[in-house]
């Protein structure tokens, strides 16, 4: 460590460049991890809010909530600890000034998926809805009357709730009768028993035996099958893993070049009796110091950047994940130093000093 630290102090510019590159790579990795988490939240926030164990859809729905079609009677036939019915549709909502894509959830206010209101009040009448607080940032407010693209019905916002997005769209919560009027219009009474899914809370899912036409799946499986969810996650994670490889290559190249430039010096030190093991440990220690400083600076810069990002940017930093990625970056950097270690081990003192 003594040799490694002293060399860093004597060659500040050279090693500052290495730290700078590692800082940029770690900054990009941390930011991509935050983007991956943020995009995942855009799709699953409202589902996580249920705190449910499973969901029941029709088999032919291909695990899609929107394409599933059940009846309330299907829920009455199930034996579960807690059940909640839900209807869902997508639409474009506007208050006269602003328009945005929304997902309307029709629910029963006395069931567990009823959201907690953070501002305003719960819906009490038909066509009243609780909206995701994301809509507040987009210019919507309590008392706004919403026109929906798919219906002649007008909905009124009476409250807001947090963490309520589904498939990247803010959610509107209303009672089932409101949902039926929006979806079916004049035929609402005919389809008053219609729902899209049954949400389940039960530690023992094996005892729940839906009919052959229905499919019970764990909530995480349902989330993984949301449109675009898995594809987004795989793409961003692949980019992060690729950056790990780039980091190892960059460190390997830098340290190898530095080692080659110091072959004669290493040869003299080995001739004086300093072991290859000692020199190798110095290189590893040096790499650890450089990588740790670079990752730490990248970590701090990422958090500072996140503090100034607008709410429209879907970034959510998970500190635990960032710490894991930081450790991985340090490890792959040390792995990149292996080439320099092998070069040091192979140095012949006599040849290195021109003997």
C-alpha positions as CSV (number, residue, x, y, z in Angstrom):
1,X,0.0,0.0,0.0
2,X,2.9,2.3,0.8
3,X,4.4,1.9,-2.7
4,X,1.1,2.3,-4.4
5,X,0.1,5.5,-2.5
6,X,3.5,7.1,-3.0
7,X,3.4,6.5,-6.7
8,X,-0.1,8.0,-6.9
9,X,1.1,11.1,-5.1
10,X,4.1,11.5,-7.5
11,X,2.1,11.0,-10.7
12,X,-1.1,12.9,-9.8
13,X,-2.2,13.9,-13.3
14,X,-1.7,10.4,-14.7
15,X,-3.7,8.7,-12.0
16,X,-6.3,11.6,-11.9
17,X,-7.1,10.7,-15.5
18,X,-7.7,7.0,-14.5
19,X,-9.9,8.1,-11.6
20,X,-11.8,10.4,-14.0
21,X,-12.6,7.6,-16.4
22,X,-13.7,5.3,-13.6
23,X,-15.9,8.2,-12.2
24,X,-17.6,8.7,-15.6
25,X,-18.2,5.0,-16.0
26,X,-19.6,4.6,-12.5
27,X,-21.7,7.8,-12.9
28,X,-23.3,6.3,-16.0
29,X,-23.9,2.9,-14.3
30,X,-25.5,4.5,-11.3
31,X,-27.7,6.8,-13.5
32,X,-28.8,3.9,-15.7
33,X,-29.7,1.8,-12.6
34,X,-31.8,4.7,-11.4
35,X,-33.4,5.0,-14.8
36,X,-34.1,1.3,-14.8
37,X,-35.7,1.5,-11.4
38,X,-37.7,4.5,-12.3
39,X,-39.1,3.0,-15.5
40,X,-40.0,-0.2,-13.5
41,X,-41.9,2.0,-11.0
42,X,-43.8,3.7,-13.8
43,X,-45.3,0.3,-14.8
44,X,-45.8,-1.3,-11.4
45,X,-46.5,1.4,-8.7
46,X,-50.2,0.9,-8.5
47,X,-49.8,-2.9,-8.5
48,X,-47.3,-2.8,-5.6
49,X,-49.8,-0.5,-3.8
50,X,-52.2,-3.4,-3.6
51,X,-49.8,-5.4,-1.5
52,X,-51.4,-8.5,-2.9
53,X,-50.2,-12.0,-3.4
54,X,-51.9,-13.0,-6.6
55,X,-54.3,-12.0,-9.3
56,X,-56.9,-14.0,-11.2
57,X,-57.5,-13.3,-14.9
58,X,-59.2,-15.2,-17.7
59,X,-56.9,-17.7,-19.4
60,X,-57.4,-16.3,-22.9
61,X,-56.4,-12.8,-21.7
62,X,-52.7,-13.7,-22.2
63,X,-51.9,-12.4,-18.7
64,X,-53.3,-8.9,-19.7
65,X,-55.5,-7.1,-17.3
66,X,-57.1,-5.0,-20.0
67,X,-58.0,-8.1,-22.1
68,X,-59.4,-10.1,-19.2
69,X,-63.2,-10.3,-18.6
70,X,-64.8,-11.8,-15.5
71,X,-67.8,-11.2,-13.4
72,X,-68.3,-10.4,-9.7
73,X,-69.9,-13.8,-9.3
74,X,-66.5,-15.4,-10.2
75,X,-65.1,-13.8,-7.0
76,X,-68.0,-15.1,-4.9
77,X,-67.1,-18.6,-5.8
78,X,-63.5,-18.3,-4.5
79,X,-62.2,-19.3,-1.1
80,X,-59.5,-16.8,-0.1
81,X,-58.4,-14.8,2.9
82,X,-59.1,-11.4,1.1
83,X,-60.4,-10.7,-2.3
84,X,-60.9,-7.5,-4.3
85,X,-62.5,-7.0,-7.7
86,X,-61.1,-4.5,-10.2
87,X,-62.1,-3.2,-13.6
88,X,-59.6,-1.4,-15.8
89,X,-59.5,0.6,-19.0
90,X,-57.2,3.1,-20.7
91,X,-58.2,6.5,-21.9
92,X,-57.0,10.1,-22.6
93,X,-58.3,12.5,-19.9
94,X,-58.4,16.3,-20.3
95,X,-59.5,19.1,-18.0
96,X,-59.8,21.7,-20.8
97,X,-56.2,22.9,-20.5
98,X,-54.2,19.7,-20.2
99,X,-54.5,16.2,-21.6
100,X,-52.8,12.9,-20.6
101,X,-53.1,9.2,-20.8
102,X,-54.7,7.6,-17.8
103,X,-55.7,4.2,-16.5
104,X,-59.1,4.0,-14.8
105,X,-59.6,1.5,-12.0
106,X,-63.1,0.5,-11.0
107,X,-63.0,-0.8,-7.4
108,X,-65.1,-1.3,-4.4
109,X,-64.3,1.3,-1.7
110,X,-64.6,-1.3,1.2
111,X,-61.9,-3.6,-0.3
112,X,-58.2,-3.6,0.4
113,X,-57.1,-2.1,-2.9
114,X,-58.8,1.1,-2.1
115,X,-56.0,3.7,-2.1
116,X,-55.1,6.0,0.8
117,X,-56.0,9.6,0.0
118,X,-53.1,12.0,0.5
119,X,-55.1,15.1,-0.4
120,X,-58.8,15.8,-0.8
121,X,-61.4,13.1,0.0
122,X,-62.5,9.6,-1.1
123,X,-65.1,9.3,-3.8
124,X,-68.6,9.1,-2.5
125,X,-70.8,9.7,-5.6
126,X,-70.9,8.3,-9.1
127,X,-68.3,9.8,-11.5
128,X,-66.1,11.0,-8.7
129,X,-62.5,9.8,-8.8
130,X,-59.3,9.8,-6.8
131,X,-56.3,10.6,-9.1
132,X,-52.6,9.8,-9.0
133,X,-50.6,12.8,-7.6
134,X,-48.6,12.6,-10.9
135,X,-51.6,14.5,-12.4
136,X,-51.0,17.4,-10.0
137,X,-47.5,17.9,-11.6
138,X,-49.2,18.0,-15.0
139,X,-51.6,20.8,-14.1
140,X,-54.6,18.9,-12.7
141,X,-56.3,19.8,-9.4
142,X,-59.1,18.8,-7.1
143,X,-62.4,19.9,-8.6
144,X,-61.3,19.4,-12.2
145,X,-63.9,17.8,-14.5
146,X,-62.3,15.3,-16.8
147,X,-63.5,14.5,-20.3
148,X,-62.4,11.0,-21.4
149,X,-61.6,10.2,-25.0
150,X,-63.5,6.8,-24.8
151,X,-66.7,8.0,-23.2
152,X,-69.2,10.8,-23.0
153,X,-69.0,10.6,-19.2
154,X,-67.4,13.5,-17.2
155,X,-65.4,12.5,-14.1
156,X,-64.6,14.8,-11.2
157,X,-61.3,14.7,-9.2
158,X,-62.1,14.8,-5.5
159,X,-58.8,13.6,-4.1
160,X,-55.2,12.5,-4.9
161,X,-53.2,9.5,-3.9
162,X,-49.5,8.8,-4.2
163,X,-47.6,6.0,-6.0
164,X,-50.4,5.2,-8.4
165,X,-49.2,4.6,-12.0
166,X,-50.0,1.6,-14.1
167,X,-48.2,0.9,-17.4
168,X,-46.6,4.3,-17.2
169,X,-50.0,6.0,-16.9
170,X,-51.4,7.8,-13.8
171,X,-54.4,6.0,-12.3
172,X,-57.9,7.2,-11.6
173,X,-59.8,5.3,-9.0
174,X,-63.6,5.3,-9.1
175,X,-66.4,3.0,-8.0
176,X,-67.5,0.1,-10.2
177,X,-70.6,1.9,-11.4
178,X,-68.5,4.8,-12.6
179,X,-66.2,2.3,-14.4
180,X,-69.2,0.6,-16.1
181,X,-70.7,3.9,-17.3
182,X,-67.4,5.0,-18.8
183,X,-66.7,1.6,-20.5
184,X,-70.2,0.6,-21.6
185,X,-72.1,3.9,-21.8
186,X,-75.9,3.3,-22.1
187,X,-75.3,-0.5,-21.7
188,X,-73.8,0.0,-18.2
189,X,-76.7,-1.7,-16.3
190,X,-76.5,-4.7,-18.6
191,X,-72.8,-5.2,-17.7
192,X,-73.1,-4.1,-14.1
193,X,-71.5,-7.4,-13.0
194,X,-68.4,-7.1,-15.3
195,X,-64.9,-6.8,-14.0
196,X,-61.4,-7.4,-15.4
197,X,-59.7,-9.2,-12.5
198,X,-59.8,-10.5,-9.0
199,X,-56.9,-9.5,-6.7
200,X,-56.0,-11.9,-3.9
201,X,-54.4,-11.7,-0.5
202,X,-53.7,-15.1,0.9
203,X,-50.6,-16.9,2.2
204,X,-51.8,-20.2,0.8
205,X,-52.5,-19.8,-2.9
206,X,-52.7,-23.5,-3.5
207,X,-56.1,-23.8,-1.8
208,X,-57.6,-21.2,-4.2
209,X,-59.1,-23.2,-7.1
210,X,-60.5,-21.0,-9.8
211,X,-62.5,-22.5,-12.6
212,X,-60.8,-23.9,-15.7
213,X,-61.4,-20.7,-17.7
214,X,-59.5,-18.6,-15.1
215,X,-55.8,-18.3,-14.4
216,X,-54.3,-17.5,-11.0
217,X,-50.8,-16.1,-11.0
218,X,-48.5,-14.5,-8.5
219,X,-48.4,-10.7,-8.6
220,X,-44.7,-10.6,-9.6
221,X,-45.5,-12.9,-12.6
222,X,-48.3,-10.5,-13.6
223,X,-45.9,-7.5,-13.4
224,X,-43.3,-9.3,-15.5
225,X,-45.9,-9.7,-18.2
226,X,-46.9,-6.1,-18.3
227,X,-46.3,-4.7,-21.8
228,X,-42.7,-3.5,-22.2
229,X,-41.8,-4.1,-18.6
230,X,-39.4,-7.0,-19.1
231,X,-38.0,-5.6,-22.4
232,X,-37.1,-2.3,-20.7
233,X,-35.5,-4.0,-17.8
234,X,-33.4,-6.3,-19.9
235,X,-32.2,-3.5,-22.2
236,X,-31.0,-1.3,-19.4
237,X,-29.5,-4.1,-17.4
238,X,-27.6,-5.3,-20.5
239,X,-26.2,-1.7,-20.8
240,X,-25.1,-1.8,-17.2
241,X,-23.4,-5.2,-17.5
242,X,-21.7,-4.0,-20.7
243,X,-20.3,-1.0,-18.8
244,X,-18.9,-3.4,-16.2
245,X,-16.9,-5.0,-19.0
246,X,-15.8,-1.7,-20.4
247,X,-14.6,-0.6,-17.0
248,X,-12.4,-3.7,-16.6
249,X,-10.9,-3.2,-20.1
250,X,-10.2,0.5,-19.5
251,X,-8.4,-0.2,-16.2
252,X,-6.5,-3.1,-17.7
253,X,-5.3,-1.0,-20.6
254,X,-4.3,2.0,-18.4
255,X,-2.4,-0.2,-15.9
256,X,-0.8,-2.4,-18.5
257,X,0.6,0.7,-20.3
258,X,1.9,2.1,-17.0
259,X,3.4,-1.3,-16.1
260,X,5.2,-1.6,-19.4
261,X,6.6,1.9,-18.9
262,X,8.0,0.9,-15.5
263,X,9.5,-2.5,-16.5
264,X,13.1,-1.4,-16.0
265,X,12.2,0.1,-12.5
266,X,10.4,-3.1,-11.5
267,X,13.5,-5.1,-12.8
268,X,15.8,-3.1,-10.5
269,X,13.4,-3.6,-7.5
270,X,13.3,-7.3,-8.2
271,X,17.1,-7.4,-8.5
272,X,17.3,-5.7,-5.0
273,X,15.2,-8.6,-3.6
274,X,11.7,-7.2,-3.6
275,X,9.4,-10.0,-4.5
276,X,7.0,-10.2,-7.3
277,X,4.2,-10.8,-4.8
278,X,5.0,-7.5,-3.1
279,X,4.9,-5.6,-6.4
280,X,1.7,-7.3,-7.4
281,X,0.0,-6.5,-4.2
282,X,1.0,-2.8,-4.7
283,X,-0.6,-2.8,-8.1
284,X,-3.8,-4.3,-6.7
285,X,-3.8,-1.9,-3.9
286,X,-3.3,1.0,-6.3
287,X,-6.1,-0.2,-8.4
288,X,-8.4,-0.5,-5.4
289,X,-7.6,3.1,-4.3
290,X,-8.2,4.5,-7.8
291,X,-11.5,2.5,-8.3
292,X,-12.8,3.3,-4.9
293,X,-12.2,7.0,-5.3
294,X,-13.7,7.0,-8.8
295,X,-16.8,5.1,-7.8
296,X,-17.3,7.3,-4.7
297,X,-17.2,10.5,-6.7
298,X,-19.5,9.0,-9.3
299,X,-21.9,8.0,-6.6
300,X,-22.0,11.5,-5.1
301,X,-22.4,13.1,-8.5
302,X,-25.3,10.8,-9.3
303,X,-27.1,11.8,-6.1
304,X,-26.5,15.5,-6.7
305,X,-27.8,15.1,-10.3
306,X,-30.9,13.3,-9.0
307,X,-31.7,16.1,-6.6
308,X,-31.9,18.6,-9.5
309,X,-33.8,16.4,-12.1
310,X,-37.4,17.4,-12.9
311,X,-40.1,15.1,-11.8
312,X,-40.9,14.3,-15.4
313,X,-37.6,12.3,-15.6
314,X,-38.4,8.7,-14.5
315,X,-35.4,8.2,-12.3
316,X,-35.5,6.5,-8.8
317,X,-32.3,5.7,-7.1
318,X,-32.1,2.5,-5.0
319,X,-29.2,3.0,-2.6
320,X,-28.7,-0.7,-2.0
321,X,-28.6,-1.5,-5.7
322,X,-26.2,1.4,-6.3
323,X,-23.9,0.1,-3.5
324,X,-23.9,-3.4,-5.0
325,X,-23.1,-1.9,-8.5
326,X,-20.3,0.2,-6.9
327,X,-18.7,-2.9,-5.3
328,X,-19.0,-4.7,-8.6
329,X,-17.2,-1.9,-10.4
330,X,-14.4,-2.0,-7.9
331,X,-14.1,-5.8,-8.3
332,X,-14.0,-5.7,-12.1
333,X,-11.4,-2.9,-11.9
334,X,-9.2,-5.1,-9.8
335,X,-9.8,-8.0,-12.2
336,X,-8.6,-5.6,-15.0
337,X,-5.3,-5.2,-13.1
338,X,-4.5,-8.9,-13.5
339,X,-2.7,-8.4,-16.8
340,X,-0.3,-5.9,-15.1
341,X,0.3,-8.4,-12.3
342,X,1.1,-11.2,-14.8
343,X,3.5,-8.8,-16.6
344,X,5.3,-8.0,-13.3
345,X,5.6,-11.7,-12.4
346,X,7.2,-12.4,-15.8
347,X,9.8,-9.7,-15.6
348,X,13.4,-11.0,-15.7
349,X,15.5,-8.5,-13.6
350,X,18.6,-9.0,-15.8
351,X,16.8,-8.3,-19.0
352,X,14.8,-5.5,-17.6
353,X,17.9,-3.5,-16.5
354,X,19.8,-4.4,-19.7
355,X,21.9,-7.2,-18.4
